Amino acid sequence: MKPDDICEEYGDRQIKLQVRDLGDVILIEGSSDALKFLGKVIIAQSEAQDDGFQIGPRGPGELFFDPRAERGFYIHRIEE
């Protein structure tokens, strides 16, 4: 399963991730469904043929973010 498949699976749910830079840490906040979505995207990327996947509040995948979200994600798998 690819990250895009997870996005399609969750596309009709009210997923609203909140991602903010708090200085020393990055806040990742969301409902149980939102955090499950993010976890599945990360797992799917670990097995994808492509080594990178990007999703953010002002671009691809914006419907999964709270409008106040400051940041998105670039998930990059490296070879061991």
VMD Tcl script that draws the C-alpha trace (Angstrom):
set ca {
  {0.00 0.00 0.00}
  {1.29 3.47 -0.93}
  {0.85 6.70 1.05}
  {-1.52 7.91 -1.69}
  {-3.70 4.85 -1.01}
  {-3.93 5.85 2.66}
  {-4.90 9.39 1.64}
  {-7.63 7.98 -0.57}
  {-8.85 5.70 2.24}
  {-9.10 8.61 4.69}
  {-10.20 11.25 2.18}
  {-13.84 11.38 3.29}
  {-13.05 11.59 7.03}
  {-12.61 14.74 9.07}
  {-8.83 14.47 9.48}
  {-7.36 17.75 10.72}
  {-3.72 17.48 11.74}
  {-2.22 20.44 13.55}
  {1.53 20.86 13.10}
  {3.32 23.79 14.70}
  {6.89 24.73 15.47}
  {7.17 25.32 19.23}
  {10.87 26.14 19.18}
  {12.61 23.12 20.67}
  {9.93 20.68 19.48}
  {7.39 20.24 16.71}
  {3.80 19.80 17.89}
  {1.83 17.08 16.08}
  {-1.76 17.17 17.24}
  {-4.96 15.54 16.08}
  {-7.82 13.23 16.87}
  {-7.34 9.50 17.21}
  {-8.28 9.10 13.51}
  {-5.86 11.86 12.49}
  {-2.95 10.24 14.32}
  {-3.83 6.80 12.93}
  {-3.87 8.34 9.44}
  {-0.41 9.83 9.97}
  {0.93 6.54 11.35}
  {-0.40 4.60 8.37}
  {1.11 7.14 5.95}
  {4.51 6.72 7.61}
  {4.27 2.92 7.54}
  {3.15 2.97 3.89}
  {6.12 5.20 3.00}
  {8.48 2.72 4.65}
  {7.36 0.15 2.08}
  {6.83 2.40 -0.98}
  {8.98 2.20 -4.10}
  {9.44 5.98 -4.08}
  {11.71 7.15 -1.25}
  {9.85 10.39 -0.44}
  {6.32 11.61 0.24}
  {5.21 15.16 1.00}
  {1.96 16.40 2.49}
  {1.17 19.83 3.90}
  {-1.38 22.49 4.81}
  {-0.78 24.58 1.68}
  {-0.33 22.01 -1.03}
  {-1.01 18.36 -1.74}
  {-2.97 16.83 1.11}
  {-4.13 20.14 2.57}
  {-7.56 18.69 3.38}
  {-5.87 16.59 6.11}
  {-4.60 19.69 7.97}
  {-6.17 22.18 10.32}
  {-6.25 25.56 8.52}
  {-4.05 26.97 11.30}
  {-1.33 24.34 10.77}
  {2.06 25.93 10.22}
  {3.97 22.96 8.83}
  {3.60 19.85 6.75}
  {5.78 16.77 6.38}
  {8.32 15.40 3.98}
  {8.79 11.74 4.83}
  {12.05 10.41 3.38}
  {13.02 6.75 3.58}
  {16.75 6.07 3.46}
  {18.46 2.81 2.64}
  {20.05 1.00 5.55}
}
mol new
graphics top color blue
foreach p $ca { graphics top sphere $p radius 0.5 }
foreach p [lrange $ca 0 end-1] q [lrange $ca 1 end] { graphics top cylinder $p $q radius 0.2 }
display resetview
